[in-house]
Amino acid sequence: MQNESTSSPAEDSQTGDSLIGEEYEVEVGPVAHGGHCIARTSEGQVLFVRHTLPGEKVIARITDGDKDSRFLRADAVTIIEPSKDRVEAPCPYAGPGKCGGCDWQHAKPGAQRRLKGEVIAEQLQRLAGLTPEEAGWDGTVMPAEGDKLPKGEVPAWRTRVQYAIDENGRAGLRKHRSHDVEPVEHCMIAAPGVSELGVEKRDWTGMASVEAITATGSNDRQVILTPKPGARLPLVELDKPVSVLRVDERDGGVHRVHGRGFVRERADDRTYRVGSGGFWQVHPQAANTLVRAVMQGLLPRKNDTALDLYCGVGLFAGAIGQRIGEKGAVLGIESGKRAVEDARHNLQDLDRVRIEHGKVEQILPRTGITECDLIVLDPPRAGAGKQTVKHLAGLGARRIAYVACDPAALARDLAYFREGGYKVRTLRAFDLFPMTSHVECVAILEPAQKSL
């Protein structure tokens, strides 16, 4: 049933066939990749609806699209028949038109993990033609250690939070698919070390963004300021000692203002330097969780040769390097210049580990490597891609560990690996981003025709 439009006649004349503001009563179908569920309008158009759950009946208000759009985006603004998995969102900034940082504040923790599992299963089937059983996956998404909390409590897991700054100098978070800022007094999923800085209480006039970082392997804290064009840096006085860096508006580089230019993280009994806001897993338990999953899947042996692709500051290269003995060898490849410097520093005690700077698809063919025993790859959200996967499949590795932050990219690349003669041995999924739609997976692959 279509309800009356909430837009005015003037708005309608300006937007033509736009459906923004129109409201529909809909039956909500399955979850989809991206933090929303699928429904259809009375005219049959597909709706991607946020703030709802499968099986609910809701009033959905269109936020994006027109009569000719392939699909429409919408928010559930009224819940007519709620799901048994629905809870009142604990965060006051969650909901239609508010902060876009979380997708599932309105769902029980167990339901969130089930939804993520359904998304993984759907992507595997649609893009790779794999059932969970064929992927060696039991269908569960495991919570991170320490994230099982009493009812109503939210895991404070996000060790890196990038605050946007509004026109009044207030810190906040972006609204969903928008540049608009929702000012916040406290982000519930921010780690204690971030919240203790008091970023939300300060005036940040002249800044475009403020990123706050707290290390899990030390007491290091850092803020990275991005000024608006022509603005001067403020005097930074926060509630805890903190290093300050700034983003250069000319070249986008990150430069130290005072304090350390890096934070020290800890994983797998090693300390890792992570400089200039470089990549490190955001959940406090993520690095150790993923290293364990990768090492349990690869089972490195003495004298193995290995590749660590998209290696960042050397997390997996260090883990493998410690397990293959002095006669083994690891080559890491990373495109970020600062990350390469950090990786070389972090692994300088391991002579058997070498780090190369450049894009994987460019550097790997130049190495002359024709075979190796183990491969671990942790590509960006877009995945590794067909050509890189084809090259890797030709190296004859005994085991390959694929770490994925996007189930769609993972499924596409698994299909490419199958074309190259590899099958999935096991797949594990971890809820390292509670309250959001994101999920981390570790797939272990082996040759489809193993030699006896």
Order of alpha helices (4+ residues) and beta strands (2+ residues): alpha-beta-beta-beta-beta-beta-beta-alpha-beta-beta-beta-beta-alpha-beta-beta-beta-beta-beta-beta-alpha-beta-alpha-beta-alpha-beta-alpha-beta-alpha-beta-alpha-beta-beta
